[in-house]
Amino acid sequence: MQIDFDFFDHQLRIATSESRVRTIALQPRSVADFYRAVMNALADLGLAVTINTKPYDAVR
């Protein structure tokens, strides 16, 4: 899996090694909405991903 920010076309691109791709428009939105869009795209690609949502300082 590879995730790239494309600041020319204003999108986040998620690609798998099987050449499956999902894109997410980079537009004004809340962090929660962006997180939800990314997690939905990953799930749609069949990728089970866990992201630690705690701030770095809280992990110590």
Biopython code that builds the backbone (N, CA, C, O; Angstrom):
import numpy as np
from Bio.PDB.StructureBuilder import StructureBuilder

atoms = [
    (1, "MET", "N", (0.848, -1.168, 0.000)),
    (1, "MET", "CA", (0.000, 0.000, 0.000)),
    (1, "MET", "C", (0.893, 1.230, 0.000)),
    (1, "MET", "O", (1.948, 1.252, 0.634)),
    (2, "GLN", "N", (0.455, 2.240, -0.716)),
    (2, "GLN", "CA", (1.158, 3.515, -0.745)),
    (2, "GLN", "C", (0.120, 4.624, -0.675)),
    (2, "GLN", "O", (-0.901, 4.582, -1.360)),
    (3, "ILE", "N", (0.396, 5.614, 0.162)),
    (3, "ILE", "CA", (-0.489, 6.773, 0.286)),
    (3, "ILE", "C", (0.314, 8.005, -0.096)),
    (3, "ILE", "O", (1.375, 8.267, 0.470)),
    (4, "ASP", "N", (-0.204, 8.767, -1.067)),
    (4, "ASP", "CA", (0.476, 9.972, -1.548)),
    (4, "ASP", "C", (-0.465, 11.173, -1.498)),
    (4, "ASP", "O", (-1.644, 11.074, -1.835)),
    (5, "PHE", "N", (0.077, 12.291, -1.075)),
    (5, "PHE", "CA", (-0.628, 13.562, -1.194)),
    (5, "PHE", "C", (-0.274, 14.160, -2.545)),
    (5, "PHE", "O", (0.904, 14.348, -2.848)),
    (6, "ASP", "N", (-1.270, 14.458, -3.356)),
    (6, "ASP", "CA", (-1.075, 15.108, -4.652)),
    (6, "ASP", "C", (-1.591, 16.540, -4.510)),
    (6, "ASP", "O", (-2.791, 16.799, -4.611)),
    (7, "PHE", "N", (-0.658, 17.461, -4.275)),
    (7, "PHE", "CA", (-1.049, 18.851, -4.047)),
    (7, "PHE", "C", (-1.321, 19.602, -5.348)),
    (7, "PHE", "O", (-1.827, 20.724, -5.311)),
    (8, "PHE", "N", (-1.000, 19.016, -6.484)),
    (8, "PHE", "CA", (-1.339, 19.631, -7.771)),
    (8, "PHE", "C", (-2.808, 19.386, -8.112)),
    (8, "PHE", "O", (-3.523, 20.297, -8.530)),
    (9, "ASP", "N", (-3.249, 18.130, -7.924)),
    (9, "ASP", "CA", (-4.641, 17.779, -8.213)),
    (9, "ASP", "C", (-5.520, 17.813, -6.963)),
    (9, "ASP", "O", (-6.708, 17.497, -7.033)),
    (10, "HIS", "N", (-4.944, 18.192, -5.824)),
    (10, "HIS", "CA", (-5.681, 18.345, -4.567)),
    (10, "HIS", "C", (-6.404, 17.067, -4.171)),
    (10, "HIS", "O", (-7.620, 17.051, -3.977)),
    (11, "GLN", "N", (-5.619, 15.990, -4.057)),
    (11, "GLN", "CA", (-6.217, 14.735, -3.639)),
    (11, "GLN", "C", (-5.208, 13.876, -2.885)),
    (11, "GLN", "O", (-3.997, 14.017, -3.052)),
    (12, "LEU", "N", (-5.731, 12.998, -2.066)),
    (12, "LEU", "CA", (-4.939, 11.969, -1.414)),
    (12, "LEU", "C", (-5.176, 10.707, -2.225)),
    (12, "LEU", "O", (-6.321, 10.364, -2.521)),
    (13, "ARG", "N", (-4.110, 10.016, -2.584)),
    (13, "ARG", "CA", (-4.217, 8.817, -3.430)),
    (13, "ARG", "C", (-3.713, 7.623, -2.651)),
    (13, "ARG", "O", (-2.581, 7.617, -2.168)),
    (14, "ILE", "N", (-4.563, 6.602, -2.528)),
    (14, "ILE", "CA", (-4.201, 5.362, -1.851)),
    (14, "ILE", "C", (-4.150, 4.269, -2.911)),
    (14, "ILE", "O", (-5.141, 4.033, -3.603)),
    (15, "ALA", "N", (-3.009, 3.601, -3.046)),
    (15, "ALA", "CA", (-2.843, 2.553, -4.046)),
    (15, "ALA", "C", (-2.337, 1.277, -3.381)),
    (15, "ALA", "O", (-1.515, 1.319, -2.466)),
    (16, "THR", "N", (-2.845, 0.144, -3.859)),
    (16, "THR", "CA", (-2.401, -1.145, -3.348)),
    (16, "THR", "C", (-1.425, -1.777, -4.337)),
    (16, "THR", "O", (-1.282, -1.314, -5.469)),
    (17, "SER", "N", (-0.766, -2.823, -3.900)),
    (17, "SER", "CA", (0.152, -3.538, -4.791)),
    (17, "SER", "C", (-0.600, -4.267, -5.896)),
    (17, "SER", "O", (0.008, -4.697, -6.876)),
    (18, "GLU", "N", (-1.928, -4.414, -5.749)),
    (18, "GLU", "CA", (-2.762, -5.031, -6.790)),
    (18, "GLU", "C", (-3.315, -3.991, -7.760)),
    (18, "GLU", "O", (-4.212, -4.293, -8.546)),
    (19, "SER", "N", (-2.785, -2.770, -7.710)),
    (19, "SER", "CA", (-3.181, -1.658, -8.590)),
    (19, "SER", "C", (-4.599, -1.160, -8.338)),
    (19, "SER", "O", (-5.201, -0.551, -9.223)),
    (20, "ARG", "N", (-5.131, -1.401, -7.176)),
    (20, "ARG", "CA", (-6.420, -0.820, -6.801)),
    (20, "ARG", "C", (-6.147, 0.556, -6.204)),
    (20, "ARG", "O", (-5.206, 0.726, -5.429)),
    (21, "VAL", "N", (-6.959, 1.524, -6.560)),
    (21, "VAL", "CA", (-6.709, 2.915, -6.157)),
    (21, "VAL", "C", (-7.992, 3.559, -5.649)),
    (21, "VAL", "O", (-9.073, 3.334, -6.194)),
    (22, "ARG", "N", (-7.858, 4.353, -4.610)),
    (22, "ARG", "CA", (-8.942, 5.225, -4.136)),
    (22, "ARG", "C", (-8.344, 6.606, -3.958)),
    (22, "ARG", "O", (-7.192, 6.748, -3.549)),
    (23, "THR", "N", (-9.131, 7.620, -4.268)),
    (23, "THR", "CA", (-8.676, 9.002, -4.059)),
    (23, "THR", "C", (-9.673, 9.724, -3.161)),
    (23, "THR", "O", (-10.867, 9.425, -3.142)),
    (24, "ILE", "N", (-9.139, 10.673, -2.427)),
    (24, "ILE", "CA", (-9.949, 11.503, -1.537)),
    (24, "ILE", "C", (-9.611, 12.950, -1.861)),
    (24, "ILE", "O", (-8.444, 13.343, -1.872)),
    (25, "ALA", "N", (-10.636, 13.726, -2.122)),
    (25, "ALA", "CA", (-10.433, 15.137, -2.430)),
    (25, "ALA", "C", (-9.881, 15.866, -1.213)),
    (25, "ALA", "O", (-10.368, 15.696, -0.095)),
    (26, "LEU", "N", (-8.850, 16.684, -1.449)),
    (26, "LEU", "CA", (-8.323, 17.543, -0.391)),
    (26, "LEU", "C", (-9.098, 18.856, -0.460)),
    (26, "LEU", "O", (-8.859, 19.705, -1.319)),
    (27, "GLN", "N", (-10.007, 18.986, 0.451)),
    (27, "GLN", "CA", (-10.897, 20.147, 0.488)),
    (27, "GLN", "C", (-11.074, 20.557, 1.942)),
    (27, "GLN", "O", (-10.758, 19.779, 2.842)),
    (28, "PRO", "N", (-11.567, 21.749, 2.187)),
    (28, "PRO", "CA", (-11.790, 22.155, 3.581)),
    (28, "PRO", "C", (-12.769, 21.195, 4.265)),
    (28, "PRO", "O", (-13.877, 20.969, 3.777)),
    (29, "ARG", "N", (-12.345, 20.638, 5.390)),
    (29, "ARG", "CA", (-13.186, 19.733, 6.178)),
    (29, "ARG", "C", (-12.555, 19.558, 7.545)),
    (29, "ARG", "O", (-11.391, 19.904, 7.747)),
    (30, "SER", "N", (-13.299, 19.036, 8.456)),
    (30, "SER", "CA", (-12.761, 18.811, 9.796)),
    (30, "SER", "C", (-11.795, 17.622, 9.773)),
    (30, "SER", "O", (-11.816, 16.803, 8.854)),
    (31, "VAL", "N", (-10.968, 17.550, 10.782)),
    (31, "VAL", "CA", (-10.041, 16.423, 10.902)),
    (31, "VAL", "C", (-10.836, 15.127, 11.011)),
    (31, "VAL", "O", (-10.462, 14.118, 10.413)),
    (32, "ALA", "N", (-11.920, 15.147, 11.763)),
    (32, "ALA", "CA", (-12.747, 13.946, 11.921)),
    (32, "ALA", "C", (-13.315, 13.485, 10.582)),
    (32, "ALA", "O", (-13.337, 12.285, 10.307)),
    (33, "ASP", "N", (-13.771, 14.409, 9.751)),
    (33, "ASP", "CA", (-14.300, 14.040, 8.433)),
    (33, "ASP", "C", (-13.198, 13.475, 7.535)),
    (33, "ASP", "O", (-13.428, 12.505, 6.813)),
    (34, "PHE", "N", (-12.010, 14.071, 7.574)),
    (34, "PHE", "CA", (-10.893, 13.570, 6.770)),
    (34, "PHE", "C", (-10.496, 12.171, 7.233)),
    (34, "PHE", "O", (-10.295, 11.275, 6.414)),
    (35, "TYR", "N", (-10.385, 11.990, 8.532)),
    (35, "TYR", "CA", (-10.039, 10.683, 9.097)),
    (35, "TYR", "C", (-11.058, 9.636, 8.660)),
    (35, "TYR", "O", (-10.688, 8.540, 8.241)),
    (36, "ARG", "N", (-12.328, 9.973, 8.758)),
    (36, "ARG", "CA", (-13.404, 9.053, 8.366)),
    (36, "ARG", "C", (-13.296, 8.696, 6.878)),
    (36, "ARG", "O", (-13.462, 7.533, 6.510)),
    (37, "ALA", "N", (-13.021, 9.678, 6.031)),
    (37, "ALA", "CA", (-12.888, 9.432, 4.593)),
    (37, "ALA", "C", (-11.705, 8.509, 4.299)),
    (37, "ALA", "O", (-11.809, 7.602, 3.473)),
    (38, "VAL", "N", (-10.582, 8.745, 4.976)),
    (38, "VAL", "CA", (-9.401, 7.905, 4.776)),
    (38, "VAL", "C", (-9.678, 6.481, 5.247)),
    (38, "VAL", "O", (-9.372, 5.523, 4.537)),
    (39, "MET", "N", (-10.246, 6.337, 6.426)),
    (39, "MET", "CA", (-10.524, 5.003, 6.957)),
    (39, "MET", "C", (-11.540, 4.259, 6.082)),
    (39, "MET", "O", (-11.413, 3.050, 5.886)),
    (40, "ASN", "N", (-12.539, 4.964, 5.557)),
    (40, "ASN", "CA", (-13.517, 4.336, 4.660)),
    (40, "ASN", "C", (-12.852, 3.874, 3.365)),
    (40, "ASN", "O", (-13.153, 2.790, 2.865)),
    (41, "ALA", "N", (-11.958, 4.686, 2.823)),
    (41, "ALA", "CA", (-11.251, 4.307, 1.593)),
    (41, "ALA", "C", (-10.371, 3.086, 1.837)),
    (41, "ALA", "O", (-10.322, 2.177, 1.008)),
    (42, "LEU", "N", (-9.681, 3.064, 2.964)),
    (42, "LEU", "CA", (-8.845, 1.914, 3.294)),
    (42, "LEU", "C", (-9.692, 0.648, 3.451)),
    (42, "LEU", "O", (-9.318, -0.417, 2.960)),
    (43, "ALA", "N", (-10.821, 0.768, 4.128)),
    (43, "ALA", "CA", (-11.713, -0.380, 4.306)),
    (43, "ALA", "C", (-12.269, -0.844, 2.962)),
    (43, "ALA", "O", (-12.391, -2.044, 2.717)),
    (44, "ASP", "N", (-12.602, 0.104, 2.099)),
    (44, "ASP", "CA", (-13.119, -0.227, 0.776)),
    (44, "ASP", "C", (-12.088, -1.020, -0.035)),
    (44, "ASP", "O", (-12.449, -1.850, -0.870)),
    (45, "LEU", "N", (-10.823, -0.758, 0.216)),
    (45, "LEU", "CA", (-9.745, -1.484, -0.458)),
    (45, "LEU", "C", (-9.422, -2.803, 0.243)),
    (45, "LEU", "O", (-8.547, -3.547, -0.203)),
    (46, "GLY", "N", (-10.122, -3.091, 1.333)),
    (46, "GLY", "CA", (-9.877, -4.330, 2.072)),
    (46, "GLY", "C", (-8.639, -4.277, 2.945)),
    (46, "GLY", "O", (-8.071, -5.313, 3.289)),
    (47, "LEU", "N", (-8.220, -3.074, 3.304)),
    (47, "LEU", "CA", (-7.016, -2.891, 4.113)),
    (47, "LEU", "C", (-7.409, -2.615, 5.561)),
    (47, "LEU", "O", (-8.026, -1.592, 5.858)),
    (48, "ALA", "N", (-7.057, -3.511, 6.441)),
    (48, "ALA", "CA", (-7.325, -3.326, 7.868)),
    (48, "ALA", "C", (-6.172, -2.535, 8.470)),
    (48, "ALA", "O", (-5.066, -3.053, 8.622)),
    (49, "VAL", "N", (-6.434, -1.295, 8.806)),
    (49, "VAL", "CA", (-5.392, -0.403, 9.312)),
    (49, "VAL", "C", (-5.832, 0.153, 10.654)),
    (49, "VAL", "O", (-6.984, 0.549, 10.831)),
    (50, "THR", "N", (-4.902, 0.179, 11.595)),
    (50, "THR", "CA", (-5.152, 0.799, 12.891)),
    (50, "THR", "C", (-4.255, 2.022, 13.005)),
    (50, "THR", "O", (-3.045, 1.937, 12.795)),
    (51, "ILE", "N", (-4.845, 3.144, 13.334)),
    (51, "ILE", "CA", (-4.095, 4.385, 13.506)),
    (51, "ILE", "C", (-4.252, 4.831, 14.947)),
    (51, "ILE", "O", (-5.371, 4.947, 15.446)),
    (52, "ASN", "N", (-3.139, 5.079, 15.615)),
    (52, "ASN", "CA", (-3.177, 5.578, 16.982)),
    (52, "ASN", "C", (-3.666, 7.019, 16.934)),
    (52, "ASN", "O", (-2.979, 7.883, 16.390)),
    (53, "THR", "N", (-4.830, 7.290, 17.489)),
    (53, "THR", "CA", (-5.425, 8.626, 17.409)),
    (53, "THR", "C", (-5.044, 9.531, 18.573)),
    (53, "THR", "O", (-5.489, 10.677, 18.639)),
    (54, "LYS", "N", (-4.214, 9.020, 19.502)),
    (54, "LYS", "CA", (-3.800, 9.851, 20.627)),
    (54, "LYS", "C", (-2.653, 10.760, 20.195)),
    (54, "LYS", "O", (-1.785, 10.351, 19.424)),
    (55, "PRO", "N", (-2.655, 11.988, 20.695)),
    (55, "PRO", "CA", (-1.524, 12.893, 20.415)),
    (55, "PRO", "C", (-0.208, 12.270, 20.897)),
    (55, "PRO", "O", (-0.197, 11.489, 21.848)),
    (56, "TYR", "N", (0.869, 12.615, 20.250)),
    (56, "TYR", "CA", (2.186, 12.049, 20.576)),
    (56, "TYR", "C", (2.510, 12.198, 22.064)),
    (56, "TYR", "O", (2.980, 11.247, 22.688)),
    (57, "ASP", "N", (2.266, 13.371, 22.633)),
    (57, "ASP", "CA", (2.598, 13.608, 24.034)),
    (57, "ASP", "C", (1.809, 12.701, 24.967)),
    (57, "ASP", "O", (2.275, 12.402, 26.066)),
    (58, "ALA", "N", (0.637, 12.261, 24.559)),
    (58, "ALA", "CA", (-0.191, 11.405, 25.399)),
    (58, "ALA", "C", (0.277, 9.952, 25.383)),
    (58, "ALA", "O", (-0.128, 9.166, 26.239)),
    (59, "VAL", "N", (1.122, 9.586, 24.424)),
    (59, "VAL", "CA", (1.565, 8.202, 24.267)),
    (59, "VAL", "C", (2.700, 7.874, 25.233)),
    (59, "VAL", "O", (2.866, 6.720, 25.629)),
    (60, "ARG", "N", (3.449, 8.845, 25.598)),
    (60, "ARG", "CA", (4.631, 8.612, 26.462)),
    (60, "ARG", "C", (4.287, 7.968, 27.758)),
    (60, "ARG", "O", (5.171, 7.714, 28.575)),
]
sb = StructureBuilder()
sb.init_structure("model")
sb.init_model(0)
sb.init_chain("A")
sb.init_seg("    ")
for serial, (resi, resn, name, xyz) in enumerate(atoms, 1):
    if name == "N":
        sb.init_residue(resn, " ", resi, " ")
    sb.init_atom(name, np.array(xyz, "f"), 0.0, 1.0, " ", f" {name:<3s}", serial, name[0])
structure = sb.get_structure()
